[in-house]
Amino acid sequence: MAIVGGFDVHRAQITFDYVDTDSGAVSAGQIRPATRPALRNWLRRFAGRNDVAFAVEGCTGWRFVVEELVRAGVEPHLAEPADTATQRGRKKRAKTDRADARLLRELLAQQRLPESWAPPSHVLEVRALGRLYVALMDERRAWQQRIHAQLFHQGVPAVKGLLTSDGRVALSKAELSPAGVQMVETAVATVESLTLQIMPLRAQLQTIGANQPGVLALTQQYGIGLLCGTIMWAELGDCRRFSNSDQTVRFAGLDVTVWSSDTKRSAGRLARQGSPELRWALFEAAKCAARPSSPDHDYYAAVRDRLGGKRPALSVARKLARRCYHTLRELGDQAWLAPAQLEQQAA
């Protein structure tokens, strides 16, 4: 590439740093505001060229930057944020936006950039829907927990199945103060409103999954349905970028961190550095291993008897992550065909 550069993206501006490898001239500055039209206008300076490449970290805002780079004929490179920070090394000087853009440019020029997968647009759309679904579910669960907390605070026996008709009857008969009644009624109305948004979104995700070969392949695993399979498919991405299944577990944030020094060692904890939506889907699917019909039931029961708590489901979730890795990797490009490509293939 004759021109190699890096972008540091923020809400207010995009800092750029690029070098013309033919002349050695370095250009740096900022693009304001950090919007699609402003970036599109700035990229016109490279019109007609096919020897330009830019790197951008895979943080919030990368999507429109990569899309505009592709539109302008510039080769985009998506950098993995954590590994890029590691390449920076120990802090020896002030960290600035210009320094971050320069680091991306240097790593790209030296072919040392830790690249991440840039999903195609149809996968990004499904990923956004999946994250919306999980966010709504978390919000609904939070309001249910507020109801339970209010009941306990006022000495009311616990009510099981808040979303069932029997649960609603029990809530209406609960002896609460006027403020407690208002709080519970407000929470119930909010839960119902969230449910009205969740149900059609769930059906939409299931419909999408039913038409994706990658999702259908994942659902062959016990416990993975169309909903969880669609979220896993969108969040995992192309597993061919991982060299082994352990990297998939690490990507999901399900690996256990270890800190030890001499004879001292702290208790291991989940890294939680990956996609929370991917962890949610894997955990939900793994809970099905508690059923006697599950092929992982014996393993689940052994871990439950030995460790208890949520650890059996987490252990099975790691197994599912590894199986998903092999399934999507073997399926190859077929797992990521856009709906239009699938229609052409069917025709």
Disulfide bonds with the S-S distance in Angstrom:
none
